[in-house]
Amino acid sequence: MRSNPKSTVKKTVMHQYRAIANSAVEFRLFTKPKEGWVRTIRSALGMSGSQLGERMGFSRNRISVLERKEVEGDITLNQLQGLAEQLNCDLTYALVPRKPIEDIIDGRATEIASRSLDANSQNMFLEDQTISGEAQIRLLNQIKEQIIESGGRALWKNIKE
């Protein structure tokens, strides 16, 4: 059986994306300080709000507003980047998966396969047919593998409760 070159490239690209995402799993970010990073770093540097404002061409009040926006989660990445530059800091932005990507995919495939199996079992029950627990597990794993192999659309489609 010959593999489809397009499929091979797609799988290689997917593998690269997963490696990048998985590299962040062990990366633990510090908890944001109560006053936010901007005010914390500014205070650690001994810089006043007026001084930071002057460096950015803003008023002290505008710096205060931006610091409050950071704490509330309403600041933009561009605003944070500008503040970071003036505080001699790097802005780091990351989405860190809570567990390896393969585990997330496996969990989602298991959820979909279980719902599919439950629906089929209900129909079989109504028709007075049943399958053994061992056969159900085997069937669940087969459905799950098919879903994982199908990938994206099958894996992340909305499923009805």
GIDA-V857844 format. One record per residue. N is the residue number from 1. RES is the residue in one letter. PSI is psi in degrees with one decimal (NA if undefined). OMEGA is omega in radians with two decimals (none if undefined). D_LAST is the distance of its C-alpha to the last C-alpha in whole Angstrom. Layout:
n:N res:RES psi:PSI omega:OMEGA d_last:D_LAST
n:N res:RES psi:PSI omega:OMEGA d_last:D_LAST
//
This chain:
n:1 res:M psi:125.2 omega:-3.14 d_last:39
n:2 res:R psi:140.2 omega:3.13 d_last:39
n:3 res:S psi:149.3 omega:3.12 d_last:37
n:4 res:N psi:122.2 omega:-3.13 d_last:36
n:5 res:P psi:-37.9 omega:3.13 d_last:38
n:6 res:K psi:-41.2 omega:3.12 d_last:35
n:7 res:S psi:-39.0 omega:3.13 d_last:32
n:8 res:T psi:-43.6 omega:3.11 d_last:35
n:9 res:V psi:-44.3 omega:3.14 d_last:35
n:10 res:K psi:-43.1 omega:3.13 d_last:31
n:11 res:K psi:-36.7 omega:3.11 d_last:31
n:12 res:T psi:-44.5 omega:3.12 d_last:34
n:13 res:V psi:-44.0 omega:3.13 d_last:33
n:14 res:M psi:-41.7 omega:3.12 d_last:29
n:15 res:H psi:-40.9 omega:3.12 d_last:31
n:16 res:Q psi:-43.3 omega:3.09 d_last:33
n:17 res:Y psi:-43.7 omega:-3.13 d_last:30
n:18 res:R psi:-39.1 omega:3.12 d_last:29
n:19 res:A psi:-41.4 omega:3.12 d_last:32
n:20 res:I psi:-48.9 omega:-3.13 d_last:33
n:21 res:A psi:-43.0 omega:-3.12 d_last:29
n:22 res:N psi:-25.9 omega:3.13 d_last:30
n:23 res:S psi:-22.0 omega:-3.13 d_last:34
n:24 res:A psi:-13.2 omega:-3.06 d_last:32
n:25 res:V psi:-41.5 omega:-3.11 d_last:30
n:26 res:E psi:-8.8 omega:-3.13 d_last:33
n:27 res:F psi:115.0 omega:-3.12 d_last:35
n:28 res:R psi:122.7 omega:3.12 d_last:34
n:29 res:L psi:149.7 omega:3.05 d_last:35
n:30 res:F psi:151.9 omega:3.07 d_last:37
n:31 res:T psi:136.8 omega:-3.14 d_last:36
n:32 res:K psi:131.5 omega:3.09 d_last:37
n:33 res:P psi:152.9 omega:-3.12 d_last:40
n:34 res:K psi:-40.3 omega:-3.12 d_last:39
n:35 res:E psi:-0.5 omega:-3.10 d_last:42
n:36 res:G psi:160.7 omega:-3.12 d_last:40
n:37 res:W psi:-39.9 omega:-3.06 d_last:42
n:38 res:V psi:-52.9 omega:-3.13 d_last:44
n:39 res:R psi:-38.1 omega:-3.14 d_last:46
n:40 res:T psi:-48.2 omega:3.14 d_last:46
n:41 res:I psi:-43.8 omega:3.13 d_last:47
n:42 res:R psi:-45.4 omega:3.14 d_last:50
n:43 res:S psi:-40.1 omega:3.11 d_last:51
n:44 res:A psi:-33.0 omega:3.11 d_last:51
n:45 res:L psi:-10.3 omega:-3.10 d_last:54
n:46 res:G psi:26.1 omega:-3.11 d_last:55
n:47 res:M psi:133.8 omega:3.11 d_last:55
n:48 res:S psi:164.1 omega:3.06 d_last:54
n:49 res:G psi:-36.8 omega:3.11 d_last:52
n:50 res:S psi:-41.7 omega:-3.13 d_last:55
n:51 res:Q psi:-41.4 omega:3.10 d_last:56
n:52 res:L psi:-41.2 omega:3.10 d_last:52
n:53 res:G psi:-43.0 omega:3.13 d_last:52
n:54 res:E psi:-41.0 omega:3.13 d_last:56
n:55 res:R psi:-30.5 omega:-3.08 d_last:55
n:56 res:M psi:-7.4 omega:-3.07 d_last:52
n:57 res:G psi:26.2 omega:-3.14 d_last:54
n:58 res:F psi:163.7 omega:3.03 d_last:52
n:59 res:S psi:163.7 omega:3.06 d_last:53
n:60 res:R psi:-38.3 omega:3.13 d_last:52
n:61 res:N psi:-40.9 omega:3.14 d_last:50
n:62 res:R psi:-38.7 omega:3.10 d_last:48
n:63 res:I psi:-42.6 omega:3.11 d_last:47
n:64 res:S psi:-42.6 omega:3.12 d_last:46
n:65 res:V psi:-44.3 omega:3.14 d_last:44
n:66 res:L psi:-39.5 omega:3.10 d_last:42
n:67 res:E psi:-40.7 omega:3.11 d_last:42
n:68 res:R psi:-41.2 omega:3.11 d_last:41
n:69 res:K psi:-37.6 omega:3.10 d_last:38
n:70 res:E psi:-47.6 omega:-3.13 d_last:38
n:71 res:V psi:-38.8 omega:-3.11 d_last:37
n:72 res:E psi:-10.9 omega:-3.13 d_last:34
n:73 res:G psi:18.8 omega:-3.10 d_last:33
n:74 res:D psi:7.9 omega:-3.11 d_last:34
n:75 res:I psi:148.7 omega:3.11 d_last:36
n:76 res:T psi:160.4 omega:3.09 d_last:36
n:77 res:L psi:-37.4 omega:3.11 d_last:37
n:78 res:N psi:-40.4 omega:3.10 d_last:40
n:79 res:Q psi:-44.0 omega:3.11 d_last:41
n:80 res:L psi:-40.0 omega:3.13 d_last:41
n:81 res:Q psi:-44.3 omega:3.12 d_last:42
n:82 res:G psi:-43.8 omega:3.11 d_last:45
n:83 res:L psi:-43.7 omega:3.14 d_last:46
n:84 res:A psi:-43.8 omega:3.13 d_last:45
n:85 res:E psi:-46.1 omega:-3.10 d_last:48
n:86 res:Q psi:-18.0 omega:3.10 d_last:50
n:87 res:L psi:8.7 omega:-3.12 d_last:50
n:88 res:N psi:44.6 omega:3.14 d_last:50
n:89 res:C psi:160.1 omega:2.98 d_last:47
n:90 res:D psi:137.9 omega:3.04 d_last:44
n:91 res:L psi:125.2 omega:3.11 d_last:41
n:92 res:T psi:129.2 omega:-3.11 d_last:38
n:93 res:Y psi:128.3 omega:-3.13 d_last:35
n:94 res:A psi:144.3 omega:2.88 d_last:32
n:95 res:L psi:120.3 omega:-3.06 d_last:28
n:96 res:V psi:111.4 omega:3.12 d_last:28
n:97 res:P psi:141.7 omega:-3.13 d_last:26
n:98 res:R psi:-21.0 omega:3.09 d_last:25
n:99 res:K psi:168.8 omega:-3.12 d_last:25
n:100 res:P psi:144.6 omega:-3.11 d_last:26
n:101 res:I psi:-41.4 omega:-3.14 d_last:24
n:102 res:E psi:-36.1 omega:3.12 d_last:24
n:103 res:D psi:-37.3 omega:3.10 d_last:22
n:104 res:I psi:-45.3 omega:3.13 d_last:20
n:105 res:I psi:-44.0 omega:3.14 d_last:19
n:106 res:D psi:-42.7 omega:3.13 d_last:19
n:107 res:G psi:-42.6 omega:3.13 d_last:17
n:108 res:R psi:-43.3 omega:3.13 d_last:14
n:109 res:A psi:-38.6 omega:3.11 d_last:15
n:110 res:T psi:-42.3 omega:3.12 d_last:15
n:111 res:E psi:-48.2 omega:-3.12 d_last:11
n:112 res:I psi:-44.6 omega:-3.13 d_last:10
n:113 res:A psi:-39.9 omega:3.13 d_last:13
n:114 res:S psi:-43.2 omega:3.12 d_last:12
n:115 res:R psi:-40.2 omega:3.11 d_last:8
n:116 res:S psi:-44.1 omega:-3.14 d_last:11
n:117 res:L psi:-40.0 omega:3.11 d_last:13
n:118 res:D psi:-42.6 omega:3.13 d_last:11
n:119 res:A psi:-42.6 omega:3.12 d_last:10
n:120 res:N psi:-38.8 omega:3.12 d_last:14
n:121 res:S psi:-38.4 omega:3.11 d_last:15
n:122 res:Q psi:-45.4 omega:3.11 d_last:14
n:123 res:N psi:-41.6 omega:-3.14 d_last:16
n:124 res:M psi:-38.3 omega:3.12 d_last:19
n:125 res:F psi:-43.7 omega:3.14 d_last:19
n:126 res:L psi:-27.8 omega:3.12 d_last:19
n:127 res:E psi:10.7 omega:3.12 d_last:22
n:128 res:D psi:39.7 omega:3.07 d_last:24
n:129 res:Q psi:144.3 omega:3.06 d_last:23
n:130 res:T psi:158.5 omega:3.04 d_last:22
n:131 res:I psi:155.0 omega:-3.08 d_last:23
n:132 res:S psi:162.3 omega:3.12 d_last:25
n:133 res:G psi:-40.1 omega:3.12 d_last:23
n:134 res:E psi:-42.9 omega:3.12 d_last:25
n:135 res:A psi:-35.9 omega:3.11 d_last:24
n:136 res:Q psi:-42.5 omega:3.13 d_last:20
n:137 res:I psi:-44.4 omega:3.12 d_last:21
n:138 res:R psi:-44.9 omega:3.14 d_last:23
n:139 res:L psi:-42.1 omega:3.10 d_last:20
n:140 res:L psi:-47.0 omega:-3.13 d_last:18
n:141 res:N psi:-36.6 omega:3.10 d_last:21
n:142 res:Q psi:-46.6 omega:3.13 d_last:21
n:143 res:I psi:-44.4 omega:-3.13 d_last:18
n:144 res:K psi:-45.6 omega:3.13 d_last:18
n:145 res:E psi:-38.0 omega:3.10 d_last:21
n:146 res:Q psi:-41.4 omega:3.14 d_last:21
n:147 res:I psi:-45.2 omega:3.13 d_last:18
n:148 res:I psi:-43.7 omega:3.13 d_last:20
n:149 res:E psi:-37.6 omega:3.13 d_last:23
n:150 res:S psi:-33.7 omega:3.06 d_last:21
n:151 res:G psi:-156.0 omega:-3.00 d_last:21
n:152 res:G psi:-71.2 omega:-3.02 d_last:20
n:153 res:R psi:-44.9 omega:-3.13 d_last:18
n:154 res:A psi:-34.8 omega:-3.05 d_last:16
n:155 res:L psi:-36.0 omega:-3.01 d_last:16
n:156 res:W psi:12.0 omega:3.08 d_last:14
n:157 res:K psi:152.9 omega:3.06 d_last:13
n:158 res:N psi:136.9 omega:3.10 d_last:10
n:159 res:I psi:140.7 omega:-3.12 d_last:6
n:160 res:K psi:142.6 omega:3.08 d_last:4
n:161 res:E psi:NA omega:none d_last:0
//
